Amino acid sequence: MPKSVGIVGAGAAGICGARHMLAQGFDVTIYEIGSHIGGMWVFKNDNNRSSAYKTLHINTARDLTAFEGFEFEKTVQPFPDHRDMAKYLRDYAEHFGITKRVRFNTTVMDIRPARGYAPENPRWEIEIADGETIEHDSVIVATGHLTKPLEVDLFRDEFEGEYLHSHHYKEPAKFADKKVCVVGVGNSGLDIASDICTTAERTVLVGRTTPMVIPKLIFGRPFWDAVKPFYKPWVPAAVRSRVLQFLVWVMHGRMTGLGFGTQQKKVHASSNANIINHIHYRRVIAKSGIDKIEGKTLTFADGSSEEFDCLIAATGYLIDLDFIQKEIIEPKDNSLELYHRIVPPDWRGLYFLAFFNSDTALNWICNEQAKWIAEFETARAALPTKVEMRDEIAQRQDWMAKNFEVSPRHGIEVEHLPYFDQLKKSLKASRVRARDQVEIG
């Protein structure tokens, strides 16, 4: 009998995982809470988990974002919007025979080891909302990490005007002629500030650190085209970083003087085509932090105070795994203790796909993760000991603490080149381990 694989979520990660599991001949079932393929890229998705807004475009260029072996149609714009992405993902699922594997409108309530579970022969149960329980040899969790807003109590509880987390922002019309403060300089914060500033009475954008804002285009071409030659394994990271900073400076000038807070360590890069111009044109005013809130009045770190009608908190998300018992895995500091960000050390047959923030396209990394998982599910590779897996996790956490600013979003930060190298090296060792186990057996 073919191995049975359950996948939770029919977004980009879930259907990518399904493609690679189907390619190995496995019996795949995808559990999707809503009625659409595409996850967050489906605007106003009826699964109530999408953070897409009306003007949303991808941050990475079309050709970089495409999954391996399935290109976008050439008529699609260089930076696809949410409609383009949703269609692309539907087409991808149809092309690889994935759509018929999806159980739509199915809410997963619990994922747990099945009776008789053993590391050498794992079995898992998925319980859905109607009480049905289905057994699988392995389970891949691909529900994403952009569904549970990270609420800051100060903003939500103290501000007496209209409060909104960016997860619920959909379009700019309702903010016309209002004074709006947007908190957060990630991609959503920059997009929303750019969205509303031309019709709002006043727009202030707050960031504790100076963001690294990568332009969408350089010399009339996608920014990635210019830096791609430097994203090779043999190019030193320091050289790559210098090139990136130089090109950003060429396009945007010195970013430290825009009005944001200071930056001591690395931050997750953002991508935006318009925000720097809006700041220079004073359509958007940058501030470095909020010290106090009294009613509708915000007092900023520079000592100035203003009254606002609305506060939009683009403060990020918390990893939400309420359908998995905490004894199996529990987020800590908005991070998951996973070997190579995929495997919980204490369990076999359970994987987590695309729980990361990256410096490149999610689809690209997701594809490599799915292929990595397939090697272990086919027994061509064998995982190391729990101690070795925990050592890898600890080393990664130490490196992140030393190199990145303290922030919930950096708990799952991935720099794709070193990560690909780690996956490749670990897989090579795991294949040798699998062969040795067979010979000893």
N, C-alpha and C positions, 0 to 999 in steps of 0.2 A: 504494500500500500504506500502511496506517496506520502511524504511528510506533510502534516497539516500545520499551516501558519496563519495565525490571526493577526490582523493589522488594525490598529485603532486610529481612524482619521483618514479621510479621502482628500486631503490637501496635497500640495506638491510633494511633501515627504512621503506620505502614505502610498501614493500611486507610484512613486519612484521605487520604494521598497517592494511593492507588489510586482513591478516589472521584473526585477532581478530575482525574486523568489519564484515567479512563474517560469523564468528562463531555466531554472534548475529542476523543473518538473514538479514543484511542490503544489499542494492543494491550498489555495489562498482564499481567505475571506476577509473583506474589509468592512469594518463597522463604522458607519458615518452617522453622526447625530442629526444632520440636516438632510435636505433632499438634493444637494448639489455636489458635484466634484469641483474642487478648486479652493476650498478652505477660505483663508483670509482674502483671497483675490476676488471672491464673489461679493460685490457691493450689496450691502443690506442682506447678507446671507441669512436664510431662515434658521440657521443653527445658532444665531445670536452670539457667535464667537469672532466674527470678522471685525477688524479695526480699519477696514478700507474706507476712504472718503472719496467724494465725487471726483476730485482732481488728482487722485493718486496715480503716479507712474513708478515703475521700478527704478531703483538707484543704479543698477548695473546695466550695461548696454545689452541690446537684444541678442547678439551673437554669443556673448559671454554667458548669458542667462539660460540659453537653450540646453536641455538635457542632451547627454551623449546619444548620438544616433537619431535625433529627432529635432530638426531645425524649425524655426519660425517660418511662416510664409514670408516671402521677400517683400510683400506689400505692407507688412507690419512696420510701424514707425520705429526709429532707432532705439527709443526708450519706451517700450510698450506700456499702456495704461492698464488699469484693472480689468477692463473689458477684453483687451488683447490677451492678458494673462489667463483669465478665466477660460476663454475659448481655446487657447493653446493647451491648457491642462486637460480640458475635455477631449480635445483631439488626440492628445497623447494617450489618455486612458482608453479611448476607443481603438486606437491603432494597435496597442499592445494587448488587447483583449482583457482589459482591467475592469471596464464598466460593469460587465455582467457579474463580476465578483463582489460588487459592493452591495451591502445591506443598508439601504438608505433609511432615514428616520429611526435609527436604532441607537439608543443611549446605553453606553457601557456603564454599569454601576460598580463592578468589582472585577479585578484581575487577581487571581490567587493561584497558588500551587494546587494542582489536582491531587486527589487521594493517591498515595503511592509515589508521589514525586521523589525523584532521586537525581543527584547531579549527573550521574552517568546515563540516566534515562529520564530527562525532565518531561513533565506534562503540566499544562496550565489550563485553568478554567476561566472563561469570560462569562460573567453574569450580566444580562441585559435587563432593561427596565421592566419588561413584562414577566420577569422571573425565569426565563429560559437560561439554561447554562450550557455552554458549548465548550468542549475540550479541544485543545490544540497541542501539538508537540512544542511549538514555540510561539511567542507573541512579540510583535514589534509595536511599540508605542510611538505614534507619529501625530500627536495632538497639537504640537506647537507650544510656544511659550509667550504668545502675544494675545492672551485672552482674559487674564485676570489683572485688572488695573492695579498698579502700585499707588495707593492713595496716601498722600501726605496729610496727616491729621491737622497740621497748622492751616493748610489751605482749605481743606474740606470743611473743617469745623469752625474756624474762626472768621473766614471771609463771609460777609453778609450780602454780597451781591450774587450774581449767577455764577455757580461753580460747575465746571464740566471737566471730566478727564478726557484726554485726547482720544481714547478708545471709542467714545460716543460722538465725537465730532464727525459730521457728514458733509456739510457745505457751508460757505461763508455768508449766505444771505442774511441770516438772523443776527449777524454781528455788525451789520451796516450802521454807521452813525453812532457806534458805541465805543467807549474806552475799554480796551481789552489788554490784559496782561497774560502773556503766554510764558509758562515756566517750563524750561527744558530745552536743550539745544541738540537733541538727537534728530533723526530724520523727520519724525512727525512734528516736533516743535518748530523746526525750520519751515516745513511745508505749510503748516497752519498759519504761522505768522506771515508768510508770503501770500497766502490765500486771502487773508482778511484785511491786510494793511491798506489796500487801495480804496476800500469803502468804509473802513472803521474810522471813527473820529481820531483815535490815537491807538497805536499798537506798541507795547513794550515787551521785549523778549529778554528773559532772565536766564543766565547761565552761570553756574558757580565757577566753571573753568572756560577758557577760550576753546571753542570747538575747532577741530580740523575739518574745514568745509571743502570738500573736493568738488570742483566744477563738473558739470555734466559733459561739456564739450571743451576741447582745446584745439585751436587752429581749425575749427569747423568739423572736427571729428570727435567721436566718443573719447573721453579722457583715457579709458582703458587702452585704446589703441596706441597712445603715446607711451604709456608706462609698461605695456606688455613685454617688450624686450628685456626689461630689468627684472621681471618676475620669473626668473629661471633659477634652478637650485644652485648653480655655480656662482651666481651674483651675490656678493656679500650683503647681508641685511643692512649694514650701515650705508652702503652705496645706494641701495634701493630707497632707503629712507631719505637720504639727501636729495635724490632725484625727485621724489614725490614732493618734498617740502619746497624745492626750487620751483617746480611747475605750479604748485599752488600759489607761491609768492608771485610768479609771473602773471597769473590770472587775477589774483585777489589782493596782492600787496601784503603788507604786514597785518596779520590778523590780531595781534596782541593789543593794538590800539583801538579796537572797535568798541570797547566798553564792558566786555565780559570779565570774569575773574581770571586769575593767573593759572597757568598749567605747569605742573612740576614733572608729571609722568605722562605716559601715553594715554590717549583717550580713543574710544571707538570713533573712527572717522565717519562724518556725515557727508551726504552728497546733495547739493542743491544748486539750481541754475540761477536763482534770483535773489537770495537773501542778502548777499553782500551788497548788491546794488541798492536794495531797499534800505539797508542801514546807512549807506553813504548818502542816499537821497532824503534821509530822515523820515521816511515812511515808517521805519521800525527803529525804535530806540533800544539799545542794548544796555542791560544792567547786570551787575555781578552777583546779586543775591537779595533775598528778602529777609530783613531782620525782625519785622513786627507787622502784625495785622490788627487794625482796629476798625471794626465795621467794614466799610468799603475802602478804607485808606490803607495803602501799603507803604511801609517805610523800607527803603532799599539800603543795601550795604554802604552806599556812598553818602548816606544821611538824608537824601531827598525823600519826599513823601508825595504821593498822588492818590486821588480817588479813582476807582475803576468800577465800571458796570459789570464786567465779567472777568473771571479768572479761569484760564484753560490750563490744566495741569498735564503737560506732556512728560510725566515723571516716570514712565516706563511701566514694566509689568512684573508680576510675580509668577514663578512657575507653579502651575496648578495641576496637581495629580491626585485629586480627591477620590478617584476611582481605584487607587492602589493603596493597600494598607501600609501604614508608616513603618511597620516592621520589615517591609520589603525595600522600600526606598522613601526617603523624606528629604525635600529640599532644605539645604542649609546655606544661609547667607545668599539666597537666590541662586544656588548652584547645586548640581547633582554630582554625587561622588560616583562617577562612572569611569571605568577603564577606557581610555581613549574616547571619552564622552559617549560611550555606547553601551558598555556592559556593567551591570552592578556586580561587584566582586563575589558576593555571597550566593548568587543565583545563576543557574544555567538555563538557556532557552528563553531569556527575557532580554530585549534590546530596546534602546531608545534612539530614535532617529531624528536628527536635525534640531537638537536642543543646544543651539549655539548662536552667538552673534559672530559675524565674520567680516573680513576685509575684502570679500569677493562674493560672487553670486551664491546664494543658498543652494540652488539646484546643483551646482558643480560639486560642492562638498558633499551634499546629500547622496549624490550618485556614487562617490567614492566610499562613503560609509556603507551604503547598501551592498556594494560589491564585496566589501570587507566582511560583512555579516554572512553573506552567502558562502564564503570559504569555510566558516566555522559550522554552518548548518549542514554542509555537505560532508563534514568530517575531513576535509582536505587540510584543515588547520585545527590546532588545539590550543585552548587558552592557557596562560601560565597559572601559577598558584595564586591564591587569594593575597598572600603577602606581597608577591611581585606586582599584582594589580594595584594594591593599595599604595605601594611605593611610587608607582607612576602617577597616581592621583595626587599624592602629597608633594611630589616634585613640581608638578604643574601648578598647584596652588601656591607654592612658595615663589615660583617664577612670576605668576600673575601679581602677587602682592608687591613684589619688588619693582615691577615694570609698569603697572597700570594704576591710574587714579582709583581710589576707593569709590566704588559705585555699584549698585545692584546689577546694572547691565553688564559690568565687566566680569561677573562671576562665571559667565558662559562664553567669554570672548575667545575667538579662535583666529590665529593668523594662519592662513591656509597653506603657505609653502612649508613651514616647519611641521604643520599637522599632517600634510600629505606624506612627508618624509617619515614621520613617526608611524603612520599607518603602514607604510611600505616595509619599514624595518621590522615592525612587530609581526607583520604577516609572514615575512620570510622566516623569522624565528619560529613562528607558530606552525608553519608547514613542516619544518625540521622536527619539531616536537611531535607532531602527529605521526610522522613516519617512524620516529623512534618508538613511540607507544605501540604501533602496529608490530614492529619487529620484536619488541619485548614480549608483547602478547602472544 
